Amino acid sequence: MSEAKVLVVYFSRTGTTRLLASAIAKMLAADLEEICDRSNREGPGGYLRSLVDAIRKRPTEIVPAGLSVSAYDLVVIGSPVWAGSVSAPVRSYLIENRARLPQVAFFCSCGGHGAAAALREMSVLAGKPAVAECRITAAAAHQGVHAELADFVGALKRHLAWSSEFEWMC
Ligand SMILES: Cc1cc2nc3c(=O)[nH]c(=O)nc-3n(C[C@H](O)[C@H](O)[C@H](O)COP(=O)(O)O)c2cc1C
């Protein structure tokens, strides 16, 4: 297989998921795309709106993606955890791209709770299991403690190498 094409897509309200997405994209030599939300998420009002969207499992209007997922072998999608759920912009992105998604991997940033449920939800919305998953607390992300991130990227690299080995069978 020629070099696998990898896209890292993320939403970030306060920068933590962006930090992780940038690190992952660098380690995988991947393209990077931010999901832009048309809803204002800033300040206490934005926090409340985000909380209500998450509790109601409500998608939001997002700016159409610039990069097409169908051009990639693997799409790595990152979200903050909101009320034990995936964030509304990532929910919208998964719904809108579900039919065209290639292999997927997911990561979440969180305060410490609810990442497992959010990752499960991402898999249901994508309509397929992830080849690998990762959860990192905001505290760890900002301390630069990235052992989990290195494990995650290692698993993705092994998966891509394995896919490349067996491409001739398809
Ligand atoms: C509306 C809202 C709800 C949240 N709910 C949770 C939660 O249920 N569990 C958790 O561990 N963190 C929760 N958090 C914290 C974020 O997941 C965490 O700070 C994350 O790293 C933020 O990522 P970002 O900076 O990319 O937006 C919540 C944050 C917001 C804004």
The ligand as a Gaussian input file, in Angstrom:
#p B3LYP/6-31G(d) Opt

LIG

0 1
 C      -20.687000      21.423000      29.020000
 C      -19.523000      20.620000      29.562000
 C      -19.755000      19.397000      30.181000
 C      -18.684000      18.648000      30.666000
 N      -18.936000      17.413000      31.193000
 C      -17.902000      16.633000      31.579000
 C      -18.135000      15.303000      32.057000
 O      -19.256000      14.783000      32.102000
 N      -17.069000      14.586000      32.472000
 C      -15.798000      15.094000      32.451000
 O      -14.871000      14.382000      32.857000
 N      -15.544000      16.338000      31.987000
 C      -16.555000      17.122000      31.543000
 N      -16.313000      18.372000      31.049000
 C      -14.923000      18.851000      30.994000
 C      -14.314000      18.691000      29.584000
 O      -14.588000      17.422000      29.025000
 C      -12.798000      18.844000      29.646000
 O      -12.456000      20.036000      30.284000
 C      -12.204000      18.797000      28.241000
 O      -10.842000      18.505000      28.299000
 C      -12.399000      20.106000      27.504000
 O      -11.891000      19.977000      26.207000
 P      -11.698000      21.248000      25.246000
 O      -10.762000      22.175000      25.960000
 O      -11.110000      20.691000      24.017000
 O      -13.027000      21.874000      25.040000
 C      -17.356000      19.142000      30.562000
 C      -17.137000      20.388000      29.950000
 C      -18.203000      21.114000      29.436000
 C      -17.943000      22.424000      28.725000

